[in-house]
Amino acid sequence: GGRHGLTCMLSASLACASLGILVWCTSVNVGLLPGTTAEAPMPFVMACALQAMSLAGINGVRTLAGLHGAEVAATLGKVGMANAWLEAVGQVGSVLAGQPFGAFAASVSAALDSQHAAVDAPSGGVAILSVLGVAATVMMVLNAALLPQESRRLALKNIKVE
């Protein structure tokens, strides 16, 4: 067992930072922030890079949480990774999250873009990116809170080996 909590926190930090920049730039570019008007969109390369970084961070968190869960299960005498429960829960959660996210985006669009409240209105997309950014921030804070426990676990493991 390594530093899954630290690595998960760093992955969440990457997702949090890239999503924050993406939300800010998108909000400015579509004129959602007070005092801003719609400007030229951000460069395509920048949008792709920010999206790739956010997905790398989010998938890193999910993968590391599964790895940590497998390690905990293995120490309890369970099969660990082979039982695939954490992966199944993650996949089902990803699929089910799409429905409420779509409804949330539509309701935000209706509230903010009352003239043209289409499903693909920009405010709905910004709202979804914001929710994902908040989720990444929560994961970052939770993993930061777990770092002292992780250090104790690793210290105990090193004592047992010696």
Secondary structure, DSSP 8 states (H G I E B T S, - for coil): ---HHHHHHHHHHHHHHHHHHHHHHHHHHTT-STT--------HHHHHHHHHHHHHHHHHHHHHHHHHHHHHHHHTTS-GGGG-HHHHHHHHHHHHHHHHHHHHHHHHHHHH-STT--TT-HHHHHHHHHHHHHHHHHHHHHHHHHHHHHHHHHHHHHHHH-
